[in-house]
Amino acid sequence: MNTDQDDTQMFDQGIIHVDSGESVTRHVHRYSGETFYGLEGEGEIVVDGEAVPCHADEHLVFIPPGVPHYPRNPDDADGTFRAMFVHSPAIINGDTYTVDEDGNLIDGEK
């Protein structure tokens, strides 16, 4: 969902689903901050290499623009980790980049 104000998309949002032992690709948003709120399970958001808890109904995690991050569901977790995310401002083409462990752009990835 996007909410527009004039020509600027103020935010977008969605829900991620991560199975036990899985993670989302490490990435960075150049211009958008991202906030996660745990809806189900006991997942984590790895922010600049540090695992931050994001458990259902307990945690709100904010990642500033330019900081590498990725959601994951630990191997020992029971069930799916679900979380709502909000990007502000909204993600636009070219704002999300896949990065390596040091935060360097992986060539050809966007």
C-alpha positions in Angstrom: 0.0 0.0 0.0 1.3 3.5 -0.9 0.0 6.8 0.5 0.6 9.7 -1.8 0.8 13.4 -0.9 1.1 15.4 -4.1 3.9 13.7 -6.1 5.6 12.2 -3.0 4.8 8.7 -1.8 4.9 9.1 2.0 5.1 5.4 2.9 4.5 1.9 1.8 3.9 -1.2 3.9 3.5 -4.9 3.7 4.0 -8.2 5.7 6.9 -10.5 5.4 6.7 -14.3 6.1 10.0 -16.1 7.0 10.1 -19.8 7.6 12.2 -21.4 10.4 15.9 -21.3 9.6 15.4 -18.9 6.7 16.2 -15.2 6.1 15.6 -12.4 3.6 18.6 -11.3 1.5 20.8 -8.7 3.2 20.0 -5.3 1.7 20.1 -1.6 2.2 17.6 1.2 1.3 19.5 4.3 0.3 16.7 6.8 1.0 14.0 5.0 3.0 13.9 4.1 6.7 12.2 0.8 7.5 10.3 -0.2 10.6 9.3 -3.7 11.5 6.7 -4.9 14.0 6.5 -8.6 14.9 3.1 -10.2 14.3 3.9 -13.9 14.7 6.8 -15.9 16.0 10.1 -14.9 17.5 12.2 -13.5 14.6 15.1 -11.2 14.4 16.1 -8.2 12.3 19.9 -8.3 11.7 20.9 -4.6 11.7 24.4 -3.8 10.6 25.5 -7.2 11.8 23.7 -7.2 15.1 20.7 -9.4 15.7 17.8 -7.4 17.2 14.7 -9.3 18.5 11.5 -8.8 16.7 9.0 -11.0 18.6 5.3 -11.0 18.0 3.5 -8.1 19.8 6.7 -7.2 21.7 9.1 -5.4 19.5 9.3 -2.5 17.1 12.6 -2.2 15.1 13.7 0.8 13.1 16.4 0.8 10.5 17.7 4.2 9.3 18.4 4.7 5.6 21.7 3.4 4.4 22.1 0.7 7.1 22.4 -3.0 5.9 19.7 -5.3 7.4 17.7 -8.4 6.9 14.9 -10.3 8.7 15.5 -13.9 9.8 13.8 -16.7 11.6 16.3 -18.6 13.8 16.9 -22.3 13.2 15.4 -23.3 16.5 12.2 -21.2 16.1 8.8 -22.9 16.0 6.8 -21.9 13.0 6.8 -18.9 10.7 8.0 -15.4 11.6 5.7 -12.7 10.3 6.2 -9.0 10.6 4.7 -5.8 9.2 7.1 -3.4 7.6 6.8 0.2 6.8 9.1 2.2 4.5 9.2 6.0 4.9 9.4 7.5 2.4 8.1 4.8 0.1 10.5 2.6 -1.7 11.0 3.8 -5.3 12.9 2.1 -8.1 16.6 2.1 -7.4 16.3 2.5 -3.6 17.0 -1.1 -2.5 20.4 -2.8 -3.1 21.6 -6.2 -2.2 24.8 -6.0 -0.1 27.5 -8.4 1.1 28.4 -8.9 4.8 30.5 -5.7 4.8 27.7 -3.6 3.4 29.2 -3.4 -0.1 26.9 -3.4 -3.2 26.8 -6.8 -5.0 27.4 -6.0 -8.6 24.3 -6.2 -10.8 21.9 -6.5 -7.9 19.1 -4.1 -7.1 
